[in-house]
Amino acid sequence: MLWKRARRSDNVVDARGGGLRFGGKGLTLGGIAAVVLVGLLTGQDPLQILGQLMNQSGSTVSPPSTQEAGAPPAGDPQVDFARAVLGDTEDTWRALFQQAGRQYQDPTLVLFSGGIGSACGFASSASGPFYCPGDRQVYLDLDFFREMARRFSAAGDFAQAYVIAHEVGHHVQTLLGVSAKVDEARRRGAPMEGAGGLSVRLELQADCLAGVWAHHAQRRLDWLEPGDLEEALNAANAIGDDRLQRQTRGQVVPDSFTHGTSAQRVHWFKAGFEGGDPNRCDTFQARAL
């Protein structure tokens, strides 16, 4: 992927200073992952486990917040890559919104390490990248890309670009009012989890919107190299609910799906990529996902 052809975004801030603090020491990504694993095995909330550890040690857990963020360092290739991908999502969605008679509002990409506080509450690196509609910011621990390669065999720069574009897709949903409608339906008691739940439909639409971005980025920059598209499809396949549940639980429980199966995630990314038309991403009206 010839990502250096892209314009760099100025909407990236660095909140990695110090990482998550626990007991006077920094809690590493591996340490947080261990807590999450214990939670999965025991059925406990990982945050409750952290709280118990905090009480036992008489210490406090204090994640950094975006108020502590500053400009990212120059000369870091990973940061430069993230700025390039975010910059091109801005160019793509600004143009598409303008064509629709709307104005796109750029999100901010917050880089963090260990854990972070946002308008959506506390999140650890083990939860993966996320978008918070409350502050309209994308949150990313760059170590996640190493985890993708190590745990999911989903390596490659275009696979990483897909991850960022998916979270930006959630920002697009927020601007279009989709996220608010889903949240309203959730408050009314509409089913969120499960094979056809609203959470799955929301996530699959974000996959499709990531594909829309990839289509227009390729037309504009001609930056994909042989194997790049396969990298993104492999990443989508690697993080499907069915595959992740089989790896962590040993069985698949469709009623607890939140993001969609591997096949569904690949299908909707390809639907966006092949046509480049956001109107083809209406997963909420689709009878079959």
C-alpha positions as CSV (number, residue, x, y, z in Angstrom):
1,M,0.0,0.0,0.0
2,L,1.5,3.3,-1.1
3,W,0.1,5.2,1.8
4,K,2.6,8.0,1.7
5,R,0.7,9.4,-1.3
6,A,-2.1,10.5,1.1
7,R,-2.5,13.9,2.8
8,R,-1.7,13.8,6.5
9,S,-4.5,14.8,8.9
10,D,-3.9,17.4,11.6
11,N,-6.7,15.8,13.7
12,V,-4.5,13.3,15.5
13,V,-3.6,13.8,19.1
14,D,-1.3,11.8,21.4
15,A,-2.5,10.7,24.8
16,R,0.0,8.0,25.3
17,G,2.1,9.7,28.0
18,G,2.4,7.2,30.9
19,G,-0.4,4.8,29.9
20,L,-2.7,3.3,32.4
21,R,-1.4,3.7,36.0
22,F,-2.1,1.0,38.5
23,G,-0.4,0.7,42.0
24,G,2.2,3.3,41.0
25,K,3.2,1.2,37.9
26,G,2.1,1.2,34.3
27,L,-0.2,-1.6,33.5
28,T,0.9,-3.1,30.1
29,L,-1.3,-4.3,27.3
30,G,-0.5,-7.8,28.3
31,G,-1.5,-7.2,31.9
32,I,-4.8,-5.8,30.8
33,A,-5.4,-8.7,28.4
34,A,-4.7,-11.1,31.3
35,V,-7.4,-9.4,33.4
36,V,-9.9,-9.5,30.5
37,L,-9.1,-13.2,30.0
38,V,-9.7,-13.9,33.7
39,G,-13.0,-12.1,33.3
40,L,-14.0,-14.2,30.3
41,L,-13.2,-17.4,32.1
42,T,-14.9,-16.5,35.3
43,G,-17.8,-14.5,33.9
44,Q,-16.8,-11.4,35.9
45,D,-16.6,-7.8,34.6
46,P,-12.9,-7.1,34.0
47,L,-13.4,-3.6,35.4
48,Q,-14.7,-5.1,38.6
49,I,-11.5,-7.3,38.8
50,L,-9.4,-4.2,38.4
51,G,-11.3,-2.5,41.1
52,Q,-10.8,-5.4,43.5
53,L,-7.0,-5.4,42.7
54,M,-7.1,-1.6,43.4
55,N,-8.8,-2.0,46.7
56,Q,-6.4,-4.8,47.8
57,S,-3.3,-2.7,47.0
58,G,-4.8,0.6,48.3
59,S,-4.0,2.1,45.0
60,T,-5.9,3.9,42.3
61,V,-6.4,3.2,38.7
62,S,-6.2,6.4,36.7
63,P,-6.3,6.3,32.9
64,P,-5.1,9.3,30.9
65,S,-7.7,11.5,29.3
66,T,-7.8,13.4,26.1
67,Q,-7.2,16.6,28.2
68,E,-3.6,15.3,28.6
69,A,-3.2,14.8,24.9
70,G,-0.8,16.8,22.7
71,A,0.6,16.8,19.2
72,P,2.0,13.4,18.1
73,P,5.8,13.2,17.7
74,A,7.3,13.8,14.3
75,G,9.2,11.1,12.6
76,D,7.2,8.1,14.0
77,P,6.2,6.0,10.9
78,Q,3.2,4.4,12.7
79,V,1.8,7.8,13.6
80,D,2.5,9.1,10.1
81,F,0.6,6.1,8.7
82,A,-2.4,6.8,11.0
83,R,-2.3,10.5,10.0
84,A,-2.2,9.5,6.3
85,V,-5.2,7.1,6.5
86,L,-7.3,9.5,8.6
87,G,-6.4,12.3,6.2
88,D,-7.7,10.3,3.3
89,T,-10.9,9.4,5.1
90,E,-11.4,13.1,5.6
91,D,-10.9,13.8,1.9
92,T,-13.3,11.0,0.9
93,W,-16.1,11.8,3.3
94,R,-15.9,15.5,2.8
95,A,-16.5,15.0,-1.0
96,L,-19.3,12.4,-0.5
97,F,-21.1,14.6,2.0
98,Q,-20.7,17.6,-0.3
99,Q,-22.3,15.6,-3.1
100,A,-25.2,14.9,-0.8
101,G,-25.6,18.6,0.1
102,R,-24.2,18.1,3.6
103,Q,-21.1,19.2,5.4
104,Y,-18.7,16.6,6.9
105,Q,-17.2,17.3,10.3
106,D,-13.8,15.7,10.8
107,P,-13.4,13.4,13.9
108,T,-10.3,13.4,16.0
109,L,-8.1,10.4,16.3
110,V,-6.7,9.9,19.8
111,L,-3.7,7.7,20.3
112,F,-3.4,6.1,23.7
113,S,-1.6,3.3,25.5
114,G,-2.9,1.0,28.2
115,G,-6.2,2.7,28.9
116,I,-8.1,5.9,28.2
117,G,-10.9,8.0,29.6
118,S,-13.5,9.3,27.1
119,A,-17.0,10.7,27.0
120,C,-18.1,7.0,26.7
121,G,-16.2,6.1,29.9
122,F,-13.1,4.1,30.6
123,A,-11.7,1.7,28.0
124,S,-8.6,-0.5,28.1
125,S,-6.4,-1.3,25.1
126,A,-7.6,-4.9,25.3
127,S,-11.0,-3.7,24.1
128,G,-9.5,-2.7,20.8
129,P,-10.0,0.5,18.8
130,F,-13.3,2.3,19.3
131,Y,-15.3,5.3,18.4
132,C,-17.1,7.4,21.0
133,P,-20.2,9.3,19.7
134,G,-20.2,11.3,22.9
135,D,-17.1,13.2,21.9
136,R,-16.9,12.2,18.3
137,Q,-13.4,10.8,18.6
138,V,-11.7,7.6,17.4
139,Y,-9.5,6.0,20.0
140,L,-6.6,3.7,19.0
141,D,-3.7,2.0,20.7
142,L,-1.2,1.4,18.0
143,D,-0.1,-1.8,19.8
144,F,-3.4,-3.3,18.5
145,F,-1.9,-3.6,15.1
146,R,0.8,-5.9,16.5
147,E,-1.9,-7.9,18.3
148,M,-3.8,-8.2,15.0
149,A,-0.7,-9.8,13.4
150,R,0.2,-12.0,16.4
151,R,-3.2,-13.2,17.5
152,F,-5.3,-13.1,14.4
153,S,-2.7,-13.4,11.6
154,A,-4.2,-10.2,10.2
155,A,-1.0,-8.3,9.2
156,G,-0.5,-5.6,6.6
157,D,-0.9,-1.9,6.2
158,F,-4.2,-2.1,4.4
159,A,-5.6,-4.3,7.1
160,Q,-4.6,-1.6,9.6
161,A,-6.2,1.1,7.4
162,Y,-9.4,-0.9,7.3
163,V,-9.5,-0.8,11.1
164,I,-9.2,3.0,11.2
165,A,-11.7,3.4,8.4
166,H,-14.2,1.1,10.2
167,E,-14.1,3.4,13.3
168,V,-14.5,6.5,11.0
169,G,-17.5,4.7,9.6
170,H,-19.1,4.9,13.0
171,H,-18.4,8.6,13.0
172,V,-20.2,8.9,9.6
173,Q,-23.2,7.0,11.2
174,T,-23.2,9.5,14.0
175,L,-23.3,12.5,11.6
176,L,-26.1,10.9,9.6
177,G,-28.2,10.2,12.7
178,V,-28.0,6.4,12.4
179,S,-26.3,5.9,15.8
180,A,-28.9,8.1,17.5
181,K,-31.8,6.0,16.0
182,V,-30.1,2.8,17.1
183,D,-29.6,4.2,20.6
184,E,-33.3,5.3,20.8
185,A,-34.3,1.8,19.7
186,R,-32.1,0.3,22.3
187,R,-33.8,2.4,25.0
188,R,-37.2,1.1,23.7
189,G,-36.0,-2.5,24.3
190,A,-35.2,-3.5,20.7
191,P,-32.8,-6.5,20.5
192,M,-29.2,-5.4,20.1
193,E,-27.3,-8.6,20.2
194,G,-27.9,-11.7,18.1
195,A,-27.5,-12.6,14.5
196,G,-29.9,-9.9,13.3
197,G,-29.6,-7.5,16.2
198,L,-29.2,-3.8,15.8
199,S,-25.6,-3.9,17.1
200,V,-24.6,-6.3,14.4
201,R,-26.3,-4.2,11.7
202,L,-24.6,-1.1,13.0
203,E,-21.2,-2.8,12.9
204,L,-21.7,-4.3,9.4
205,Q,-22.8,-0.9,8.1
206,A,-19.5,0.5,9.4
207,D,-17.7,-2.3,7.5
208,C,-19.5,-1.3,4.4
209,L,-18.7,2.4,4.9
210,A,-15.0,1.4,5.3
211,G,-15.3,-0.3,1.9
212,V,-16.8,2.8,0.4
213,W,-13.8,4.8,1.6
214,A,-11.4,2.2,0.2
215,H,-13.1,2.4,-3.2
216,H,-12.8,6.2,-3.5
217,A,-9.3,6.3,-2.0
218,Q,-8.1,3.8,-4.6
219,R,-9.7,5.8,-7.4
220,R,-8.1,9.0,-6.2
221,L,-4.6,7.7,-5.2
222,D,-4.2,4.4,-7.0
223,W,-2.3,3.3,-3.9
224,L,-3.2,-0.4,-3.5
225,E,-0.6,-3.0,-4.3
226,P,-1.1,-6.7,-5.1
227,G,-2.4,-8.4,-1.9
228,D,-3.6,-5.3,-0.2
229,L,-7.3,-5.9,-0.7
230,E,-6.8,-9.5,0.6
231,E,-5.2,-8.0,3.7
232,A,-8.3,-6.0,4.5
233,L,-10.6,-9.0,3.7
234,N,-8.5,-11.2,5.9
235,A,-8.7,-8.7,8.8
236,A,-12.5,-8.6,8.4
237,N,-12.6,-12.4,8.4
238,A,-10.4,-12.7,11.4
239,I,-12.5,-10.5,13.7
240,G,-15.9,-12.0,13.0
241,D,-18.0,-12.9,16.1
242,D,-18.1,-16.6,15.1
243,R,-14.4,-16.9,14.7
244,L,-13.5,-15.0,17.9
245,Q,-16.0,-17.0,19.9
246,R,-14.7,-20.3,18.6
247,Q,-11.2,-19.2,19.6
248,T,-12.1,-17.9,23.1
249,R,-15.0,-20.1,24.1
250,G,-14.6,-23.2,21.9
251,Q,-18.2,-22.7,20.6
252,V,-20.3,-20.2,18.7
253,V,-23.2,-18.5,20.4
254,P,-25.1,-16.6,17.7
255,D,-27.5,-15.0,20.2
256,S,-24.5,-13.1,21.7
257,F,-23.2,-11.7,18.3
258,T,-22.4,-8.0,18.4
259,H,-20.4,-7.4,15.2
260,G,-21.4,-10.1,12.7
261,T,-19.9,-13.3,11.4
262,S,-16.6,-13.4,9.4
263,A,-18.5,-14.0,6.2
264,Q,-20.9,-11.1,6.9
265,R,-18.0,-8.7,7.6
266,V,-16.2,-9.6,4.4
267,H,-19.5,-9.4,2.4
268,W,-20.3,-5.9,3.6
269,F,-16.8,-4.5,3.2
270,K,-16.8,-5.8,-0.4
271,A,-20.3,-4.3,-1.0
272,G,-18.9,-0.9,-0.2
273,F,-15.6,-1.4,-2.0
274,E,-17.1,-2.7,-5.2
275,G,-19.6,0.1,-5.8
276,G,-18.3,3.0,-3.6
277,D,-21.9,3.9,-3.0
278,P,-23.0,4.6,0.6
279,N,-26.6,3.9,-0.3
280,R,-25.6,0.2,-0.7
281,C,-24.7,0.1,3.0
282,D,-28.3,0.1,4.4
283,T,-27.8,-3.0,6.6
284,F,-30.9,-2.1,8.6
285,Q,-33.2,-2.8,5.6
286,A,-31.4,-5.9,4.4
287,R,-33.4,-9.0,5.0
288,A,-30.3,-11.2,4.8
289,L,-27.0,-10.0,6.3
